[in-house]
Structure formats: C-alpha cells, structure tokens
Amino acid sequence: AAGGWTFTGWSGALTGIQNPATVTMDRSKAVTATFKENKYTITITTQGGTNGEEPGGTSTTAAGPYHEGQTVKLKATPKSGYRFVKWIAGSAEFTEAEIEVTVTGNMNYVAVFARIEGPTAYQIYMPVITR
C-alpha cells in the first residue's frame, strides 16, 4: 500500500487478507483490492498549577482525526498569572507556544505552564539613631 494507507482485503473472485495472493485465471474474473486511509489522533494534556489547582493554561489544535503527513498547528495559551514553558513530546521539547507538527502516527503532547512569581518582598529594619 502507498504511504498513509493500509491494505484491508480482497473482494470479487479473490477473498481474504493474504497479500500477495494467487488467483487462477481460468475465465474472466474481477478482483478488487481494498485499502483504508490511516487516521491518527493527537492527544494534548496540560501541566502547571500547584496544590491541585487547574492547569495554568489551555491548548488548542484543529479537530482530528489526522492523516499521515498532515501538518497540524498546536497552540498553548497561558491563563492570567501563568506563562508558557514548553511542549513535551516523548523526549523532544519545544519552547515556542505555537508549533507545527507533521503527523506520523498517534501522537501525545504536553503543554507545560508555570505560575509567574511576583517580586519577593523583604522587610528591612534600620536602626534609628537620634541625638
């Protein structure tokens, strides 16, 4: 089968899924090979937030299923008070919030967010000397 397609079987004078197969041509016969297009999913999860809070952002992509070789945009949007850190896909990491991926099979991506920490407040005690 061509890339992106899977052979699913024979119909007509030949049946089954054996490939290659042999048909005896002792008269006129029709044989049809049937293929289905491979379709895949992209699963996106988010990480971020602490102490059981909601994740620190959302991620979007076009609805699947997707075809092998198709280019798909993934976009991570941080919530107020959070920043986007990276995408994780297996051992690969991407620091851009919007990336394009080429579908090669079922894929899993994690959008990682982190809370934006405010400046640290310090109390300073200064001795007061009076004369």
N, CA and C of each residue as an Amber inpcrd file, in Angstrom:
protein
   393
   0.8460000  -1.1890000   0.0000000   0.0000000   0.0000000   0.0000000
   0.8830000   1.2410000   0.0000000   0.3650000   2.2840000  -0.5760000
   1.0710000   3.5620000  -0.5910000   1.1250000   4.1140000   0.8270000
   2.0810000   5.0120000   1.0740000   2.1980000   5.6280000   2.3930000
   0.8830000   6.2390000   2.8290000   0.5050000   6.0180000   4.0790000
  -0.7230000   6.5810000   4.6080000  -1.9480000   5.7070000   4.3960000
  -1.7650000   4.5400000   3.7800000  -2.8800000   3.6300000   3.5020000
  -2.5380000   2.2290000   3.9780000  -3.5620000   1.4510000   4.3390000
  -3.3810000   0.0710000   4.7810000  -4.2820000  -0.8370000   3.9470000
  -3.7050000  -1.9240000   3.4580000  -4.4680000  -2.9230000   2.7110000
  -5.4180000  -3.6260000   3.6690000  -6.7210000  -3.7180000   3.2980000
  -7.7030000  -4.3500000   4.1830000  -8.2760000  -5.6450000   3.6280000
  -8.0340000  -5.9460000   2.3600000  -8.5120000  -7.2300000   1.8550000
  -8.8980000  -7.2160000   0.3920000  -9.2910000  -8.4040000  -0.0660000
  -9.6980000  -8.6320000  -1.4530000 -11.1990000  -8.8500000  -1.5100000
 -11.7840000  -8.5400000  -2.6690000 -13.1840000  -8.8900000  -2.9080000
 -13.3280000  -9.3170000  -4.3610000 -14.4410000  -9.9250000  -4.6750000
 -14.6620000 -10.4410000  -6.0260000 -14.2530000 -11.8970000  -6.0950000
 -13.4800000 -12.2400000  -7.1170000 -13.0580000 -13.6290000  -7.3260000
 -11.9840000 -14.0650000  -6.3390000 -11.5110000 -13.1500000  -5.5140000
 -10.4900000 -13.4610000  -4.5130000 -10.9430000 -12.8290000  -3.2010000
 -10.8970000 -13.5780000  -2.1240000 -11.3080000 -13.0350000  -0.8290000
 -10.2050000 -13.2640000   0.1890000 -10.3110000 -12.5790000   1.2920000
  -9.3350000 -12.7200000   2.3600000  -8.4110000 -11.5250000   2.4300000
  -7.3960000 -11.6580000   3.2980000  -6.4550000 -10.5510000   3.5000000
  -5.0230000 -10.9390000   3.1590000  -4.8310000 -12.1730000   2.6800000
  -3.4770000 -12.6130000   2.3350000  -2.9490000 -11.7540000   1.1890000
  -1.7370000 -11.2620000   1.3420000  -1.1260000 -10.4190000   0.3140000
   0.3680000 -10.6700000   0.3240000   0.9530000 -11.1670000  -0.7590000
   0.2860000 -11.3920000  -2.0500000  -0.5900000 -12.6350000  -2.0180000
  -1.4950000 -12.7080000  -2.9870000  -2.3950000 -13.8500000  -3.1270000
  -2.3960000 -14.2830000  -4.5890000  -2.8660000 -15.4910000  -4.8300000
  -2.8870000 -16.0360000  -6.1890000  -4.3180000 -16.3440000  -6.5840000
  -4.6640000 -15.9750000  -7.7970000  -5.9700000 -16.3140000  -8.3490000
  -5.7360000 -17.0540000  -9.6680000  -6.4410000 -18.1440000  -9.8740000
  -6.3210000 -18.9080000 -11.1130000  -7.2290000 -18.2680000 -12.1530000
  -6.6420000 -17.8580000 -13.2650000  -7.3940000 -17.1870000 -14.3240000
  -7.8440000 -18.2180000 -15.3590000  -8.8720000 -19.0100000 -15.0250000
  -9.4080000 -19.9980000 -15.9520000 -10.5970000 -19.4530000 -16.7350000
 -10.9890000 -18.2420000 -16.4300000 -12.0290000 -17.5000000 -17.1450000
 -11.9000000 -16.0350000 -16.7200000 -12.7350000 -15.1760000 -17.2540000
 -12.7110000 -13.7580000 -16.9040000 -13.1320000 -13.5940000 -15.4410000
 -12.3300000 -12.8920000 -14.6540000 -12.6180000 -12.6840000 -13.2340000
 -12.3090000 -11.2410000 -12.8520000 -13.0510000 -10.7480000 -11.8900000
 -12.8050000  -9.4050000 -11.3530000 -12.3190000  -9.5390000  -9.9130000
 -11.2480000  -8.8350000  -9.6050000 -10.6740000  -8.8300000  -8.2650000
 -10.4600000  -7.3740000  -7.8620000 -10.8590000  -7.0370000  -6.6560000
 -10.6760000  -5.6760000  -6.1600000  -9.8710000  -5.7130000  -4.8680000
  -8.8250000  -4.9000000  -4.8190000  -8.0560000  -4.7110000  -3.5860000
  -8.6440000  -3.4990000  -2.8680000  -8.8760000  -3.6350000  -1.5670000
  -9.4640000  -2.5530000  -0.7860000  -8.4340000  -2.0240000   0.2120000
  -8.3770000  -0.6940000   0.3170000  -7.4480000  -0.0220000   1.2210000
  -8.2240000   0.9640000   2.0770000  -7.7130000   1.2410000   3.2560000
  -8.2890000   2.3070000   4.0770000  -7.1830000   3.2960000   4.4140000
  -7.5790000   4.5580000   4.4940000  -6.6160000   5.5990000   4.8330000
  -6.3280000   5.5430000   6.3280000  -5.0560000   5.6090000   6.6780000
  -4.6640000   5.6210000   8.0890000  -5.0480000   6.9650000   8.6950000
  -5.7110000   6.9380000   9.8350000  -6.0950000   8.1630000  10.5360000
  -5.5630000   8.0800000  11.9530000  -5.0820000   9.2220000  12.4490000
  -4.4080000   9.2520000  13.7390000  -4.9750000  10.3490000  14.6270000
  -4.6800000  10.2490000  15.9110000  -5.1130000  11.2590000  16.8690000
  -3.8990000  11.9720000  17.4610000  -4.1230000  13.1930000  17.8950000
  -3.1260000  13.9410000  18.6630000  -3.7700000  14.2100000  20.0190000
  -3.1680000  13.6750000  21.0690000  -3.6750000  13.8680000  22.4240000
  -2.8530000  14.9610000  23.0900000  -3.5510000  15.9670000  23.6140000
  -2.8760000  17.0880000  24.2650000  -3.3160000  17.1410000  25.7220000
  -2.3390000  17.1980000  26.6150000  -2.6240000  17.3910000  28.0340000
  -1.8520000  18.6150000  28.5030000  -2.2190000  19.1370000  29.6680000
  -1.5310000  20.3130000  30.2010000  -0.9810000  20.0070000  31.5800000
   0.1250000  20.6650000  31.9020000   0.7310000  20.5950000  33.2310000
   0.9580000  22.0130000  33.7060000   0.8590000  22.2020000  34.9870000
   1.0760000  23.5260000  35.5580000   0.1010000  23.7140000  36.6960000
   0.2110000  24.7950000  37.3940000  -0.6210000  24.9730000  38.5720000
  -0.0480000  24.1290000  39.6980000  -0.4090000  24.4640000  40.9060000
   0.1270000  23.7400000  42.0540000  -0.9820000  23.4540000  43.0480000
  -0.7350000  22.5520000  43.9490000  -1.6680000  22.2170000  45.0300000
  -3.0700000  21.9030000  44.5180000  -3.1530000  21.1280000  43.4370000
  -4.4430000  20.7120000  42.9180000  -5.1920000  21.7680000  42.1380000
  -4.5360000  22.8780000  41.8080000  -5.1980000  23.9250000  41.0360000
  -5.4240000  23.4590000  39.6090000  -6.2620000  24.2050000  38.9010000
  -6.4490000  23.9690000  37.4720000  -5.1170000  24.1910000  36.7640000
  -4.9130000  23.5480000  35.6010000  -3.6850000  23.8120000  34.8480000
  -3.5660000  25.2950000  34.5170000  -2.3350000  25.7370000  34.3160000
  -2.0520000  27.1480000  34.0960000  -2.3160000  27.6450000  32.6960000
  -3.0520000  26.9010000  31.8900000  -3.3500000  27.3620000  30.5470000
  -4.1230000  26.3260000  29.7680000  -4.3790000  26.6640000  28.5120000
  -5.1080000  25.7650000  27.6280000  -4.3080000  25.5440000  26.3600000
  -4.6640000  24.5050000  25.6290000  -4.0080000  24.2450000  24.3550000
  -5.0760000  23.9330000  23.3260000  -4.8060000  24.3090000  22.0940000
  -5.7800000  24.0930000  21.0340000  -5.1070000  23.5210000  19.8030000
  -5.8950000  22.8220000  19.0330000  -5.4870000  22.3140000  17.7310000
  -6.7610000  22.0550000  16.9430000  -6.6310000  21.9050000  15.6540000
  -7.7920000  21.5730000  14.8310000  -8.2820000  20.1770000  15.2100000
  -9.5650000  19.9470000  15.0640000 -10.1330000  18.6410000  15.4110000
  -9.5920000  17.5550000  14.4900000  -9.3380000  16.3730000  15.0530000
  -8.8700000  15.2350000  14.2710000 -10.0470000  14.4110000  13.8120000
  -9.8660000  13.2380000  13.2510000  -8.5700000  12.5720000  13.1080000
  -7.7310000  13.2130000  12.0120000  -6.4510000  12.8580000  12.0320000
  -5.4870000  13.4290000  11.1050000  -4.9440000  12.3440000  10.1890000
  -4.4830000  12.7710000   9.0370000  -3.9150000  11.8520000   8.0600000
  -2.3970000  11.8630000   8.1610000  -1.7730000  10.7470000   7.8530000
  -0.3130000  10.6580000   7.8770000   0.2720000  11.7150000   6.9460000
   1.2610000  12.4570000   7.4450000   1.9060000  13.5040000   6.6620000
   1.2400000  14.8630000   6.7800000   0.0660000  14.9290000   7.3990000
  -0.6440000  16.1960000   7.5610000   0.0990000  17.0820000   8.5540000
   0.1350000  18.3850000   8.2850000   0.7430000  19.3490000   9.1970000
  -0.3570000  19.9460000  10.0700000  -0.1280000  19.9490000  11.3880000
  -1.1250000  20.4190000  12.3470000  -0.4740000  21.4520000  13.2640000
  -1.1900000  22.5620000  13.5240000  -0.6970000  23.5890000  14.4510000
  -1.2100000  23.2980000  15.8540000  -0.3050000  23.3890000  16.8180000
  -0.6610000  23.2840000  18.2320000  -0.3760000  24.6380000  18.8650000
  -1.3050000  25.1390000  19.6650000  -1.1200000  26.4500000  20.2870000
  -1.4410000  26.3610000  21.7720000  -0.5140000  26.8380000  22.5970000
  -0.6920000  26.8640000  24.0510000  -0.9330000  28.3060000  24.4890000
  -1.9590000  28.5170000  25.2960000  -2.3020000  29.8580000  25.7640000
  -2.3320000  29.8620000  27.2910000  -1.4010000  30.5950000  27.9340000
  -1.3870000  30.6250000  29.4010000  -2.5520000  31.4380000  29.9640000
  -3.0240000  31.0300000  31.1340000  -4.0230000  31.8010000  31.8610000
  -3.3300000  32.9870000  32.5210000  -4.1300000  33.9380000  32.9630000
  -3.5890000  35.0900000  33.6720000  -2.8040000  34.6040000  34.8890000
  -1.6100000  35.1350000  35.0670000  -0.7630000  34.7490000  36.1910000
   0.1460000  33.5730000  35.8940000   0.0870000  33.0570000  34.6630000
   0.9290000  31.9330000  34.2570000   1.6920000  32.2830000  32.9920000
   2.7310000  31.5150000  32.7250000   3.4930000  31.6610000  31.4860000
   3.6480000  30.2800000  30.8640000   3.7580000  30.2650000  29.5420000
   4.0100000  29.0070000  28.8460000   5.4810000  28.6620000  29.0110000
   5.7900000  27.4020000  29.3050000   7.1720000  26.9520000  29.4840000
   7.6420000  26.1760000  28.2640000   6.9160000  25.0970000  27.9000000
   7.3610000  24.2600000  26.7810000   6.3010000  23.2260000  26.4290000
   6.4590000  22.6600000  25.2480000   5.7410000  21.4620000  24.8330000
   6.6730000  20.2830000  25.0700000   6.1180000  19.1540000  25.4880000
   6.8890000  17.9160000  25.6130000   6.2000000  16.8640000  24.7500000
   7.0020000  16.1850000  23.9240000   6.5050000  15.0790000  23.0950000
   7.5450000  13.9730000  23.1800000   7.3240000  13.0210000  24.0660000
   8.3260000  11.9730000  24.2730000   9.5730000  12.5980000  24.8590000
  10.7150000  12.4380000  24.1780000  11.9630000  13.0380000  24.6630000
  12.2230000  14.4040000  24.0340000  11.3580000  14.8400000  23.1270000
  11.5330000  16.1410000  22.4600000  10.8260000  17.2390000  23.2490000
  11.4250000  18.4380000  23.2240000  10.8320000  19.5970000  23.8850000
  10.8870000  20.7850000  22.9380000   9.8390000  21.6210000  22.9870000
   9.7420000  22.8010000  22.1330000   9.3470000  23.9810000  23.0060000
  10.0530000  25.1050000  22.8840000   9.7880000  26.2450000  23.7610000
   8.8590000  27.2890000  23.1430000   8.4890000  27.1260000  21.8800000
   7.5570000  28.0630000  21.2550000   6.1340000  27.6660000  21.6420000
   5.2780000  28.6500000  21.9400000   3.8990000  28.3580000  22.3490000
   3.0650000  27.8260000  21.1870000   3.4120000  28.1980000  19.9660000
   2.6920000  27.7130000  18.7900000   3.6750000  26.9450000  17.9200000
   3.3710000  25.6680000  17.6860000   4.2620000  24.8350000  16.8760000
   3.4520000  24.1270000  15.7980000   4.1420000  23.7110000  14.7440000
   3.5440000  22.8900000  13.6970000   4.1810000  21.5190000  13.7670000
   3.3560000  20.4830000  13.7280000   3.8570000  19.1150000  13.7770000
   3.3520000  18.3600000  12.5560000   4.1530000  17.4110000  12.0930000
   3.7570000  16.5490000  10.9860000   3.3200000  15.2130000  11.5630000
   2.1210000  14.8010000  11.2350000   1.5420000  13.5810000  11.7890000
   2.2470000  12.3580000  11.2070000   2.7500000  11.5130000  12.1010000
   3.4250000  10.2780000  11.7000000   2.7510000   9.0600000  12.3210000
   1.7370000   9.2770000  13.1240000   1.0300000   8.2250000  13.8490000
   0.2810000   8.8900000  14.9830000  -0.2530000   8.1060000  15.9120000
  -0.8810000   8.7000000  17.0920000   0.2010000   9.4200000  17.8900000
  -0.0990000  10.6490000  18.3220000   0.9150000  11.4830000  18.9640000
   0.3810000  12.0300000  20.2850000   1.2950000  12.2570000  21.2310000
   0.9540000  12.8120000  22.5440000   1.8370000  14.0200000  22.8250000
   1.2090000  15.1330000  23.1940000   1.9300000  16.3570000  23.5390000
   1.4460000  16.8520000  24.8940000   2.3730000  17.4180000  25.6670000
   2.0450000  18.0190000  26.9570000   2.4470000  19.4870000  26.8940000
   1.4970000  20.3900000  27.1760000   1.7880000  21.8190000  27.2720000
   2.0750000  22.1170000  28.7430000   3.2570000  22.6520000  29.0180000
   3.6760000  22.9100000  30.3960000   3.5950000  24.4120000  30.6760000
   2.9350000  24.7570000  31.7690000   2.7940000  26.1440000  32.1990000
   3.3760000  26.2920000  33.5970000   3.7980000  27.5150000  33.9420000
   4.3220000  27.7910000  35.2810000   3.7370000  29.1080000  35.7750000
   3.5090000  29.1550000  37.0740000   2.9970000  30.3790000  37.6870000
   4.0560000  31.4760000  37.5750000   3.6050000  32.6780000  37.2580000
   4.5140000  33.8250000  37.2270000   4.6720000  34.2870000  38.6670000
   5.8740000  34.2010000  39.1460000   6.1430000  34.5850000  40.5280000
   6.3530000  36.0900000  40.5960000   5.7290000  36.7050000  41.5670000
   5.8980000  38.1380000  41.7640000   7.2180000  38.4190000  42.4540000
   7.5780000  39.6810000  42.5490000   8.8270000  40.0070000  43.2330000
   8.7400000  39.6030000  44.7050000   9.8460000  39.1920000  45.2300000
   9.9080000  38.8030000  46.6310000   9.9110000  40.0590000  47.4970000
   9.0710000  40.0680000  48.5060000   9.0050000  41.2260000  49.4040000
   9.9140000  40.9700000  50.6000000  10.6670000  41.9680000  50.9470000
  11.5670000  41.8720000  52.0940000  11.2110000  42.9820000  53.0750000
  11.3320000  42.6840000  54.3410000  11.1790000  43.7250000  55.3460000
  12.5750000  44.1010000  55.8030000  12.8210000  45.3790000  55.7770000
  14.1400000  45.8660000  56.1680000  13.9720000  46.6880000  57.4480000
  14.7570000  46.3370000  58.4330000  14.7360000  47.0690000  59.6990000
  16.0170000  47.8750000  59.7860000  15.8430000  49.1450000  59.9870000
  17.0010000  50.0200000  60.1060000  16.9590000  50.6690000  61.4890000
  18.0610000  50.5930000  62.1590000  18.0720000  51.2400000  63.4760000
  17.9610000  52.7580000  63.3170000  17.2230000  53.3450000  64.1900000
  17.0790000  54.7950000  64.1660000  17.9130000  55.3590000  65.3150000
  18.8070000  56.2240000  64.9700000  19.6750000  56.8400000  65.9710000
  19.2450000  58.2990000  66.0970000  18.9340000  58.6970000  67.2780000
  18.5340000  60.0870000  67.4910000  19.5340000  60.7660000  68.4050000
  19.7080000  62.0800000  68.2690000  20.6210000  62.8270000  69.1270000
  19.9010000  63.8870000  69.8620000
